[in-house]
Amino acid sequence: MAWRKEGISPDYRFSLANERTFLAWIRTAMALIAGAVGIDQLAPDLAPPLLRIGIAGFLSLCAALLAIYAYQRWTSNEKAMRTGLELTYSRSLKVISFIVALFAFFLVVLVIFF
């Protein structure tokens, strides 16, 4: 982490806020993993086994990608604060929100029709 030696150390309050945001993303990733386990182990009648495994796999993959994204975003914000640059706006938040909403709709349809 050579970038930690660049620029000046930001106000600790901003670093701690950035860290709390990172931890919120990680909590969300852990919730997706818990959902995957719950669907696979606790809802055997939700859908056919292959579909249920697919849903659990999709949730697990989303959790992994979200954890990686959380770290990248934390690093990017920390670098920007150290060098005095503006924090970047991320369009991926819209994409993540859309995917979660679409998946929630899909699960509602599964619950109603299976």
Secondary structure, DSSP 8 states (H G I E B T S, - for coil): -GGGGSS----HHHHHHHHHHHHHHHHHHHHHHHHHHHHHHH-TTSS-HHHHHHHHHHHHHHHHHHHHHHHHHHHHHHHHHHHT------THHHHHHHHHHHHHHHHHHHHHH-
